[in-house]
Amino acid sequence: MTTGADIFKGVENAINKKNLRWRNLKSIITDGGQNMCGKNKGVVALVSKAVENDGGSKPLVLHCIIHQQSLCGKCLDMSEVLKPVISVVNFIRSTGLNHRHFREFIGENNLPYHIAVRWLSCGKVLKRFFELRAEIEFFLNEKQRTFADLENSEWMWKLAFYVDLTNHMNELNLRLQGENHLPDLYTNIKSFRQKIILLQSQLRKKCFTHFKICEIFSHTTETEFPVNFAIETLSALKINFDTRFSDFDVIANEIKLFQNPFDSDIETLAPELERAGYLSHPPNDIYPSTLLLIPLSLPRKKRLKWNVTGVIKRIAKKSLVTKIALICYASKFKMFLN
């Protein structure tokens, strides 16, 4: 087993090889493993000690956001629906004869396997199963294999609900991937936590605006939607998100500083940011992207010529700017102008 000391030694060798200083390390992202987060011998403890010994401040320690989001999804107890679905999928795909007959029967892409280690797999399997529910029922009858759940409206409601819920989770997972900065990631998580509240409110009224599969199934059954089940499931998911991302809530003000410096609590601003003159000239090692202040009243072409220094000088000398939009990342600048 790889210990925290082993990992730290590898990191230390890389730091020394590149002639880097420990004191410049500001944050550590981990997967929450014991060898990473051990109080005394974990990588986090050893790295933090090295940073402080080099004259730096204790680095910020966070749990990987995408990993946390995946763990939140796994808190859902979908076994009542998922196990029968996996059983049917395995029956169809376990033998070459059954698999070939099923593909010939549906004449298109078949059912995917469920892979537990891949969160996106769960939603895809459930969605495909729901879409082919009539074909699956007919195929199982041909094979003289009964599957009573397909005729159970309560079970089908739960299947439809989980298809929609996993779809929302998958969309969030995909948004978290790619070249995102911490403020973007935290914003996506925070908005999803608020979205859960919205979903609860809508489902209490049996409004399926954000539950397309449930809306489709509602037209094919007279059985009432299991409101209590859905609300309890969403409540458990919300609690799990709030718990797992509580460490990000603690640094919410620092994250806001990167998103909109002028909307931050100046009194709680870190001393190193105050010394750097952050509000007028964000240093590159603290703020990874160009900060842009764009007057919306200007023509589109003139907006391109504005930079942070020019804007601040204009604001300081004249009060002609009436509308100002703050754009945190230069990568989004072009999208804003279009």
Residue pairs with C-beta under 8 A, 6 or more apart in sequence:
1 35
2 35
3 35
3 41
4 35
4 36
4 38
4 41
4 42
4 43
4 45
4 46
5 41
5 46
7 35
7 36
7 43
8 43
8 46
8 47
8 50
11 43
11 47
12 50
15 22
21 54
21 56
22 47
22 50
22 51
22 53
22 54
22 56
23 51
23 54
23 55
23 56
24 56
24 285
25 47
25 51
25 56
25 59
26 59
26 60
27 59
27 60
27 61
27 62
28 43
28 44
28 47
28 48
28 59
28 60
28 61
28 62
29 62
29 63
29 64
30 36
30 37
30 43
30 44
30 61
30 62
30 63
30 64
31 63
31 64
31 67
32 63
32 64
32 67
34 42
35 42
35 43
36 42
36 43
36 44
37 43
37 44
37 61
38 44
38 45
39 45
44 61
47 59
48 58
48 59
48 61
51 57
51 58
51 59
52 58
57 272
60 251
61 247
62 247
62 248
63 244
63 247
65 176
65 185
65 186
65 189
65 245
65 248
66 173
66 176
66 177
68 244
68 245
69 169
69 172
69 173
69 176
69 189
70 119
70 173
71 240
71 244
72 169
72 237
72 240
72 241
72 244
73 119
73 122
73 166
73 169
73 173
74 119
75 236
75 237
75 240
76 162
76 165
76 233
76 236
76 237
78 122
78 162
80 155
80 158
81 126
81 155
81 158
81 159
81 162
82 114
82 122
82 126
82 162
84 147
84 149
84 155
85 114
85 125
85 126
85 129
85 159
86 114
86 125
88 129
88 136
88 140
88 147
89 111
89 112
89 113
89 114
89 125
89 129
91 98
91 140
91 145
92 98
92 99
92 102
92 110
92 111
92 136
92 139
93 99
93 102
93 110
93 111
93 113
98 143
99 110
101 139
102 110
102 111
102 139
103 110
105 135
105 138
105 139
106 132
106 135
111 125
111 128
111 129
111 132
111 136
112 121
112 124
112 125
112 128
113 121
113 125
114 121
114 122
114 125
115 121
119 169
119 170
119 173
120 170
120 173
120 174
122 166
123 163
123 166
123 167
123 169
123 170
124 170
126 159
126 162
126 163
126 166
127 163
127 166
127 167
127 213
129 136
129 159
130 159
130 160
130 163
130 213
133 150
133 156
136 147
136 150
137 147
137 150
140 146
140 147
149 155
149 156
150 156
153 221
153 222
153 223
154 223
154 226
156 217
156 221
157 214
157 217
157 221
157 223
157 225
157 226
158 226
158 229
160 211
160 213
160 214
160 216
160 217
161 211
161 213
161 214
161 226
161 229
161 230
161 233
163 213
164 210
164 211
164 212
164 213
164 214
165 233
165 234
165 237
167 213
168 192
168 195
168 199
168 210
172 188
172 189
172 192
175 188
176 185
176 188
176 189
179 331
180 188
181 258
181 288
181 289
181 329
182 255
182 258
183 255
183 256
183 258
183 259
183 328
184 329
186 248
186 252
186 255
187 259
189 241
189 245
189 248
192 241
193 238
193 241
193 242
193 245
196 234
196 237
196 238
196 241
197 238
198 210
199 210
199 211
199 234
200 231
200 234
200 235
200 238
202 208
202 209
202 210
202 211
203 211
203 225
203 227
203 230
203 231
203 234
204 227
204 231
206 225
206 227
208 214
208 215
208 218
214 225
218 225
248 255
253 264
253 265
253 268
254 270
256 263
256 264
257 264
257 269
257 273
257 278
258 287
258 328
259 328
260 326
260 328
261 278
261 279
261 282
261 291
261 326
262 279
262 326
266 279
269 278
272 286
273 286
276 282
276 283
276 286
278 286
278 287
280 312
281 308
281 309
282 291
282 308
289 328
289 329
289 330
289 331
290 307
290 308
290 330
291 308
291 326
291 327
291 328
292 306
292 307
292 308
292 311
292 326
292 327
292 330
292 333
293 306
293 308
293 311
293 312
293 315
293 324
293 325
293 326
293 327
294 303
294 306
294 311
294 324
294 325
294 327
294 336
295 303
295 306
295 311
295 321
295 322
295 323
295 324
295 325
296 323
296 324
296 325
297 321
297 322
297 323
298 306
300 337
303 337
304 337
311 321
311 324
314 320
314 321
315 321
325 336
327 333
327 336
